[in-house]
Structure formats: structure tokens, C-alpha cells
């Protein structure tokens, strides 16, 4: 896989590595395939019902700890770039936008699984995992005056 200004997926590639968007056998479209090193790759265990961490965000009182645990969990799943802004939609080729949306909703579900019920409405109606974490940071990342 190449990582340049646009992250490309591989469709059925020929010997030169160029993609072939049409399946010659069936005449239909071939869905893009990606390998395990690609940022959009989801492991079979990367499901919406799974939880990355067991700490629930309740508000400002535990945001710093929750945020650090969440970042570690996302880094372990190679999905931190989707919430810290490194992988915006514009970085991916058009053929991968559906896969990007799939990764986004899986990451959103991981966040929904670890916030208190009163915060779900702000997560549930968000369009991107990146926007959700930015919103939660703005709301709950309060600097403790005694630490300054």
C-alpha cells in the first residue's frame, strides 16, 4: 500500500500494480481490497459491540484518564489517526470512502460503549469519530488550577 497525499486501496491489481475496477469474469465492479497494514483494515474482532477499554467517561472528573486509555486502545487497533485528524476523508481515494465510513462507525461505536448514558446523544448523532472526541475534549478537558 502507498501512503502519499491520498491513501490508495488495491482493487484487483495486474502485474504492474494498476487497479482494474471491473471484473472481467462477471462484468461487475470489484470491491477494493486492502491488506492488514492499511489504516482502513478492520480485524475480524473489530466489531461495534466490542469495548476497547473498561473505563466509562462520566465527565470532567475522569476525562484525562479516560482519554489516555481511549487513545491507547485506539493506537493498539491502529485507529488513532481517525480521531486525531491524521486520516480525514480527503486522504483516501473515492473508491475507499465506503470503507472509511465503516471504520468511522466502528470507532464511533467503541466510543459509545464507554461513555455514560447521558452523553450518548452527543455521540450518537455525530458524523465522525474525530468530531466526537474533539467535542468531548472541549467539554471535559478542564485544566486543574492547582496543576498549573
C-alpha positions in Angstrom: 0.0 0.0 0.0 1.1 3.5 -0.7 0.7 6.4 1.7 1.1 9.6 -0.2 -1.3 12.6 -0.2 -4.1 10.1 -1.0 -4.1 6.7 0.5 -5.0 4.2 -2.2 -6.6 0.9 -1.9 -5.8 -2.0 -4.2 -8.5 -3.4 -6.4 -7.8 -6.4 -8.5 -4.3 -5.4 -9.5 -2.4 -6.6 -12.5 1.3 -7.3 -12.7 2.1 -3.6 -12.9 0.1 -2.8 -9.8 -2.5 -0.7 -11.5 -6.1 -1.3 -10.5 -8.8 -2.9 -12.5 -12.2 -1.6 -11.4 -14.2 -4.1 -13.5 -14.3 -7.8 -13.0 -13.8 -9.3 -16.5 -15.5 -12.6 -15.5 -18.8 -11.2 -14.3 -18.7 -7.7 -15.9 -19.4 -6.2 -12.4 -17.5 -4.0 -10.2 -14.8 -5.3 -8.0 -14.8 -4.1 -4.4 -11.5 -2.6 -3.2 -9.4 -4.8 -1.1 -6.8 -3.7 1.5 -4.2 -5.5 3.4 -3.6 -5.7 7.2 -1.2 -2.7 7.1 -3.7 -0.3 5.6 -5.3 2.2 8.0 -8.8 1.1 6.9 -8.2 -2.6 7.7 -10.6 -4.0 10.3 -9.6 -7.1 12.2 -12.4 -9.7 12.5 -12.6 -8.8 16.2 -13.1 -5.1 15.4 -16.9 -5.1 15.9 -19.2 -2.4 17.0 -20.2 -4.3 20.2 -16.6 -4.7 21.5 -15.1 -2.3 24.0 -11.6 -1.1 23.8 -11.4 0.0 27.5 -13.4 -0.8 30.6 -13.4 2.8 32.0 -16.6 4.8 31.4 -16.4 8.5 30.8 -18.6 10.3 33.3 -17.4 13.9 32.9 -14.5 16.2 33.8 -13.6 14.2 36.9 -12.2 11.3 34.9 -11.8 12.7 31.4 -7.9 12.8 31.4 -7.7 9.1 32.5 -10.4 8.1 30.1 -8.9 10.0 27.2 -5.5 8.4 27.7 -7.0 4.9 28.0 -9.0 5.5 24.8 -6.0 6.8 22.9 -4.0 3.7 23.9 -6.9 1.4 22.9 -7.2 3.1 19.5 -3.5 3.1 18.9 -3.5 -0.7 19.6 -6.2 -1.1 17.0 -4.3 1.2 14.5 -7.3 3.6 14.5 -5.9 6.6 16.4 -5.4 8.5 13.2 -9.2 8.6 12.6 -9.8 10.5 15.8 -6.8 12.8 15.9 -7.3 14.1 12.4 -4.5 12.4 10.6 -6.8 10.5 8.3 -9.5 12.8 7.0 -11.8 11.7 4.2 -9.8 13.7 1.7 -6.7 11.5 2.3 -8.5 8.5 0.8 -9.3 7.7 -2.8 -13.0 7.9 -3.7 -13.2 4.1 -4.0 -12.4 3.8 -0.3 -14.9 6.2 1.1 -17.4 3.4 1.9 -14.7 1.6 3.8 -13.8 4.8 5.6 -17.4 5.2 6.7 -17.4 1.7 8.0 -14.3 2.3 10.1 -15.7 5.6 11.3 -18.9 3.9 12.6 -17.0 1.2 14.3 -14.8 3.7 16.1 -17.9 5.7 17.0 -19.5 2.6 18.5 -16.3 2.0 20.6 -16.7 5.5 22.0 -20.4 5.0 22.6 -19.7 1.8 24.5 -17.5 3.7 27.1 -19.4 6.9 27.8 -22.2 7.3 30.4 -25.7 7.1 29.1 -26.3 10.9 29.5 -23.5 11.6 26.9 -24.8 9.2 24.3 -26.9 11.8 22.4 -23.8 13.9 21.7 -22.0 10.8 20.3 -25.0 9.1 18.5 -25.8 12.0 16.2 -22.2 12.9 15.3 -20.9 12.4 11.8 -17.3 11.5 12.7 -15.3 9.9 15.5 -12.8 12.8 15.2 -15.6 15.4 15.9 -16.9 13.4 18.8 -13.5 13.3 20.6 -12.9 17.0 19.8 -16.3 17.8 21.4 -15.7 15.6 24.4 -12.2 17.2 24.9 -13.7 20.7 24.7 -16.4 19.9 27.2 -14.5 17.9 29.7 -10.7 18.6 29.5 -10.6 21.1 32.2 -7.2 22.1 33.4 -6.9 21.8 37.2 -5.8 25.2 38.6 -3.6 23.5 41.2 -1.6 21.7 38.5 -0.9 25.0 36.5 
